Amino acid sequence: MVKTGPRPLVAGNWKMNGTTAMLKEPRLLAGMLRDIKLKCEVLVCPPATLIRRVKSVMKGSRIRVGGQDCHWNASGAHTGDISAEMLKDAGCTSVIVGHSERRANHAETDELVSKKAKAGHGAGLIAIICIGETLEQRKGGKTLQVVSGQLKGSLPEGATAANTIIAYEPVWAIGTGLTPTVAEVAEVHSHIRADLAKLMGDDGGGVRILYGGSVKPSNAAELMGAANVNGALVGGASLKAADFIGIIKAYM
């Protein structure tokens, strides 16, 4: 598939999954992609306990490693948290912030997400900022309003096309098997693109906008072909190399 615009990214979010036994999957993925000419970038975001080991088993490959979250401070008395600087030190190039599961389960606000994205930028990481509406908001016709509000509130000062990626993940489609139509995805992504232009000027045209929410090998090519879709943020389907490469093939 050939599309103009920012270079696509296919990112895998393992969430709270993975022990040492799972290291065979990124190793397999690296092998599968070794001799393939990729038209997209590939990122794997394992739990923090596996970041160094995942990076090690994929050494020499073009696959990058990212974190799933970070604290907004560089260090301090924050038991159980991990800073953007720590992720960078472990070999990460990116960090996911504001995922709907953290917004819901940890009551993260747009303001907090913005602080985390800024912390990521300060550590030299690309911040992948997640936004998306619930099913109730979708049914109430508030999708575009919700997405605009989250984008404006979560985008930190200093955000650029080089250090920021936006991931649109309709909450009701994450892990449910439900997927919006291609037309619905294109509508929201085009709306986000217009908002980015208002908030960032010309640089907004270069920001990658990923789609996430029940992306599978069977629907990846269709979804990735939608207007202003510059890749995918993949959950469950990124846990198995055979499934993940099926999504990456949308760009081969």
Secondary structure, 3 states (H helix, E strand, C coil): CCCCCCCCEEEEECCCCCCHHHHHHHHHHHHHHCCCCCCCEEEEECCHHHHHHHHHHCCCCCCEEEECCCECCCCCCCCCCCEHHHHHHHCCCEEEECCHHHHHHCCCCHHHHHHHHHHHHHCCCEEEEEECCCHHHHHCCCHHHHHHHHHHHHCCCCCCCCCEEEEECCHHHCCCCCCCCHHHHHHHHHHHHHHHHHHHHHHHHHCEEEECCCCCCCCHHHHHCCCCCCEEEECHHHCCHHHHHHHHHHHC
